[in-house]
Amino acid sequence: MRHLDRAELTQLLDSPVFHLIGDVADEMGVDAYVVGGYVRDLFLERPSKDIDVVVIGSGIAVAEAVARRMGRGAHVSVFRNFGTAQVHWRGEEVEFVGARKESYSHDSRKPIVEDGTLEDDQQRRDFTINAMAVCLNRERFGELVDPFDGVWDMEDRLIATPLDPDVTFSDDPLRMMRCIRFATQLNFEIETETWEALHRNRERIRIISQERIIDEIQKFMASDAPSRGWELLFQCGLLEIIFPELYALQGIETMYGRAHKDNFWHTLEVLTNVVRALAADDRERADNGLWLRWAALLHDVGKPKTKRYDPAQGWTFHNHNYVGEKMVPQIFRRMKLPMDERMKYVQKLVSLHMRPIVIADEEVTDSAVRRLLFEAGDDIDDLMLLCEADITSKNQQRKQRFLDNFQLVRRKLVDLEERDRIRNFQPPVSGEEIMERFHLPPCREVGTLKTAVKDAILDGVIPNEYEAALAFVIEKAKKMGLEVGRG
């Protein structure tokens, strides 16, 4: 964190847009301040695109006047119901709002809003680090107004509320999710009274829409340490309410002296491993980066439903990957996550995540690797990354054996792909050709022949080539008693 005095803040705000806002505010006889996250991020030396300006008066009037002064290229959007306006100019977006004070009813997070002072406006902010303001008027340009010591909380790396945290969280329970999100993104601790209020007010989260909740979750899932966000949600009691399937993973059960691992903490370790691997592999820019994190979070979500104790084997979770695969769409739908290819990608990785582990734990055969490559398709690299992240054993010898075998699997994947072109392949002999060659309508026999040639290629019985596949199909059809027609 940088310690910024007025001269340094003046220098950091020395841009045409801020000087223009200050000049317009002076001409209109009102005070204007840049507030919130933009000011916080100046001190934390973080990039910030969101510029929020509070006007002691009409924010809309100042926004319209600023846009007129900017001239061509400036565009203003007015939202009179909310008393706000946005100005877009030269790639920058500035939101203007009049200073206000708020009061709440118990069953809604929508406040009753009245005009207020700068102090009123700062009091309604969620956290002290977001309640700082810097004046833009010419005579006081660069002057920091920090009534709740947000600078000191940033110095101490603390998340705290400006007022009584019970009031802050009860009035707008979404602030509890924002508290977790900021603590995760900034790697800050949550101040003791604020933390205790999170626990006391956790049931209030039920009045918040799922869309708002998932928006905060997605923001911390994209952070450098998303596992910490889930850990904080678990510890304060919010996780059980907003994500019961993930909460159900926690706990250790012992039977006859044999215990299984805590699958919640294992899941967070896998998520951390995936984040580190993505960073090391420089793949965070890939579209799947966020959804690979979700696959890590959900890879064992089927375990609570499949947990059994077997006297011979101990604790088992047979087919938890397939149960988890079926749970993914349900979870995505309830949590308002996208029900499109991104969901299908997560579902596929949850379904397949045990396959490389089984292969690596046994003899790594060409046939097994071909089938893995066929089913994973273009997602094979992500699947392998997830599976390597899933090896969290404290037995270093066992862990290394798996990782070594995974390298063997990876080498075979490359070799077999170069030789057999299995990834996303379609059998060289199509269903249409089978029907034409054997005078068949769409029927079970066509499917049987297509499956047989596919399996023959995956098992290495024949190469992935047309002539070999056609000869195989003809021979198979003869054994089925089908008459071969003209080719």
N, C-alpha and C positions, 0 to 999 in steps of 0.2 A: 504494500500500500504506500502511495505517495502522500507526504504531508504537504498540502497546498495552502499557501496564503493567498490573500486577495490579488496580489500582483500576478501570481502563477495562474489563478483562476481566470483573471482578465486575459492573460495571454492565450489560455486554452480555449476561451470563448471568443477569441478575436477572429470572427468570420462575418461575412456580409449579412447572413441571415439573423444572427443575434443582435448586431448593431442596428439593423433595420427594425426589428421588433422593438428594441429599446427606444428608438427615435419616434416610432409611431405611438408607443405608449406615452412618451413625454408630451407629444402634441395633443393627445386625447386627455391628458391629465390623470392617467391611471398608472398604477405600479404593475410591472410584469416580472415574473420570475421563471427561470427554467428549474424544473423540479424532478424529484423521483429518481428513476433508474439512470437517467443520463448523468445526473450529478454524482450519484454513487459510483458509476463506472469511471468517471474522471479520476476519482481517488484510487480506485482499484486497478486503473490502467487496463480496462477491458474495453473492447470495441462496443459501441452502442449506436444504433440507428434511430431508436425511438426518442424523439424530442418532445417533451411535454412542457407546456407553458401555462402557468396559472396567472390570471389577470384579476386584480382587485377591482372588479367591475364586470363588464360584459366581454367574455372571451370571444364570442361570435363577432361582435363589432370590431374588435382589434384584429381578428383573423381576416375579416373582409377588407379592412383598411390596409393591412399588410399585403394582401394579395394584389390590391389595386396598385400599391406602390411598387411591387415587384414587376408589374407590367406583363407583357406577353410571355407565355410559358408558365405562368403561375395559374394554379387551379385550386379553387376553394370548394370544399364539401361541407355543408351545414347540416347539423343534426339538432334541430331546435328542441325536440322532445328531451334530449339529454343535455342541452345547454352547451354543446361542444361544436367545434369546427376543425377541419383538417385542411392545411395548406400544403400543396405539392409544388416544389420549385427546385429545378436543377438537380433532380434525383434525391432531394431531401423531403422528408415528411414531418410536419410540425403540427401537433394537436394543441388547440387552445381551449381552455375551459375557465369559467369564472370561479373565483374562490367560493367555497361553499361549506356548509356544515350539514351533517346528516343525522337522522334518527331512524331507528328500525323498529318494526313489529317482530314478535317472537317467531312467527311462522313464515317469514320471508326474508330473503337477503336483499330485497329491493328497498332502498332507503327513501325516507321523506327528505327532500333536499330543499335547503334554503340558502339564500345568499349569505356569505360569511366573510370573515377576515382571513388573512394569510395564516394566522395561528389556528383558526378553525379548520382550515384546509389541511394543515400539517397534522393536526390531531386525528383527522379521519383516515390518515395513511396507515398502511398495514404494519410497517416496521420502521424503526428509527433510521435505519440506513436508507430507507426510501422516502423519508420525510424531510430531507434537506432541500433547501432552495437557494438559488443564486440570483441576485437582482440583475436585471438587464437595463434598467433606466440609466441614463448617461451619468448622473452624479454618483450613483452607487454601483455602477457596473462592476461585476465581479465580487460583490460583497456576499458572503455566506451567511444564511440564516439557518441555524441548527439548534432549535430549542430543546431537542430531546437527545442531544449528544450522540448523534449518529456517527460522527467522525470517531469518537472514542470507541463505540461499539465495533466499527470496522477495524480499529487498531487492535481491539481484543478479539476480533473474529467472532462476534456474537450476533445472533438473531434475537431481537427483543422488540416488543410492541411499544408504541409511544404512550399509550394509556393502559389501564387495567387489561391484561390479556384475556381474562374471562369475558369482559365486555367486547373486546375486539373480535374474538372468535365466535362468540354467541351472535353478535350482530351480523357478521358475514362469515359463515363457516368455511367458505372457500379459502379464507386466509390460512386455515390450518394446512391445506394442501400446498399453498404458496410458501408457508413456513418450511415445510419439508423440502420443497423444490429449491428454495434459496440456500438452505443449509447444505444440500447436496451439490448444487452447482458451484457455490463459492467455497465449499469445504469449511464452513463455519459451524460452531457449536450453537445450540439453542439455549438461551439463558434460562436459568432454573425455574423461575416463576412462569415463564412462557411455556416451558416444557410441561410443567404440571397442569397448566390450563389446557394444553392440547389433550391430555388424558381425560380431564374432567369434562371437556366439551365434545368429545369424539362422536357422541350420538347425534349431535347437531348436523353432522355431515350428510345425514339422510335427506335433508331438504335441498341439497345441491344437485343440479342436473348431472347426469353421467357425462355429458359432453364437456362440461367444465372440469370435471375431475380428471378425465382422460387427457385433456389438454395439458394440465399440470404434470401428469405422469409422463407424457411424451417428452416434455421439456427436460425432466431429470433423467429419463431413459437415454437421452442423447448426450448426457454429460460425461465427464471423464470417469466418474465413479458411481454409476447408477445403483449398484448394490447397496450403497449407503442409504439411498432414498427408501428402498424397501425395508432395510433394517430399521430405520427410524419409524416408518409406518407400522411395523410390527411391534416395536417397543412402546409406542404411545397408544396402541389399541385401535388405530384406524384401519389397519390391514384386514382384520377380521370382518369389518363391515363392508369395505369396498372391494375386497378380493378374497372371498372365503376359500376358493380353490387353492390359492397360494398359501394362505394361512394354514390350511389343513395339512400341509407338508411338514409342519414343525412338530417336534417331539420325538422322543426315543422310547420304544417299548421293549421290555426285556421279558423273555420267557425261558425258564430253565437255565438261567445264567447267560443266555445268548441275546444280544441286542443288535438292532440295526442302526445305521447312522441316521442323524437328523437330516432329513431330505430338504428342509427349508434352507439350512445353512449351507448344505452341499450345493443347492441351486444357486445361491448367491455367489459361491466360490466359482462355479462354472461361468456365471455371467461375467464376473471379474476377469476370468481367464480369456473369455471371448473378446472383451474390450481391449485387453492387452495385446492379444494376437492380432486384432484388426489394426491397432495402432502400429504395431511392429511391421505389419504387412502393408501399411500405407493404403488400406482399403476402406477407410472411413468415408471416402467420397463416393463409394459405390452405393447405388440405390438400395441395396439389400442390407447395408450396415445396421440400420435401426431394427430391421425385422429379423436379422440374425440374432440380435440381442433378445428380441422377444422369443425366438425359438429356444435360446438358452434358458430363459425364464420359465418356459412352459414345457421343457423337454421331459420332466418327470412328473408333470401334473396329474398323470393317471395313477401314480403309486398308491395314494391312500385308498383308492377303490379296489386295488388288486393285492393289497398286503395280506399275506397268509403266513402262518407258522407251520413248517414241515419238520417233524422230528429228525428226519434224515438230512435235510438241506438247511435247516434254520429258517430265517425269514426270507420269503420270496415275494417277488413283484411281477409274476409272469404276465406277459402281454401288456405291461403298463404303457408301452409305446403306442399300441393300437387303441387302448382306452383313451390315452391322451390325445391321439389323433381325432377321435370323435368329439372330445371336449373342446378342442380349439375353436370350431365355429360357434359353439354355444357361448364361450367366453368372449370371443370377438363381438358377437351380436349384442350381448348384454352390456359390454363395456364401451360400445359405440366405436369400436375399431373398424377399419375398412373391410367390408365383406367382398374382397376382390382378389386379384392375383397375389397380393401381399399376405392375405390370410391363407391362401392355398400353399404359398411358399413355406410359411411357418408350420402349417399342418403336415406338409411333406417331410420337413426336417424332424419334427416330433415323431412321425411314424417310422422314419428310417434310422433314427439316431443309434439304435442298438445294433444295426447290421454290421458296420465296420468293426465294432467291438467284438462281436461274435466271431467275425472272420479273423481278427487279430489274435483272438484267444485260442484259435484252432490252427490247422494247417491252411496257409493262404493259397487256396487253389485258384487257377485261372477261371474256372466256371463260376465260383462265388463272386470273384471280382467283376467279371463280365456282367453278371446280374445286378450287382450293386451299381455299376456304371450305367446300365440300361435304365434302372428305376430312378436314379438320382438325376440323370441328364446333366443339364448345364449347372445344376446346383451341387455337383459333386464336391467341388473345392470348399464350399461353405459347410457341407455336411462333414467333411473330414476335419475342418477347423473346429466345429462344434464337438465332434467326438474326441478329439485330442484334449479340448478344454474340459471334457467330462471325466477325465482321469484325474481324480483328486485323492487317490489312495495315499495314506501316510507311509505305506510300505514302499520305500523307494525302489527296491529291487523289482517288485511287481509292477510299479508304475513305469519303470524304465523298459521292462519287457514289453508292455503294451505300446509304449511310444516307439520302440524299435520296430515292432511288428507293423505299426501304422506307417512307418517309412517304407516298409516292404510293400504294403498295400498301395501306397502312393506310386511307387516305382512300377508296380504291375499295372496300375491304372493308366499310366503314361504309355507303357509298352503295348498294352492291349488296345488302347485307343488308336495308336499309330498303325497297328497291324490289322485290327478288325473293324475299326470305325463304328463302335457300338453306341457311343453317346447319341441319344435321340434317334437311333436308327429305326427304320421301318423294314420289315422283311422284304427281300428283293422280289419275291413273288406275291403279288397283291391278291386280295380277295376277289376282285373283278376277273383277274386272269384265271384263277382257280375255277370260278363259276363257268367261264367261257370254255376252258379246256376240258372240263368234265361234264359239261351240259347240266349244271346244277343251278337251281334257284337259291336265293339266300336261305341257308339252312344250317343245322348243327354241324354237318360234315365240313362245310367251308371253314367254320370257326376252328374245328379240330385240326384241319390241315394247316391253317395259318399259325395256330399255337405250336404245332409240331415243328414247323420250320424255324419259328422264333426260338424255341427251346433248343433245337439242334445247333443253331448258331451260338447261343449263349453258353451251351455246354461244350462248345468246341468240337462237336461231331463233324460239322462242315464249316467251311469259311463263309464269311459274309459276302458272297458273290452270287450273281444271278444264275449262272449255269449249274453251279453246285446245288443251289437251293431248288432249282427246277427239277433236277434229277432226283433230289430227295423227295420232293412232293409227289412226283410220278410214282416212285417206288412205294411211298406210303399209301397213295391212293389205291394202288393195285392190291396191297394187303387188306385194304378196307373194302375191296370188291367193287371199286368204282371203275367205270369204263373210260379209258382215255380217248378223248376226241381229237380233232385236228388242232394243232397249235396255231 
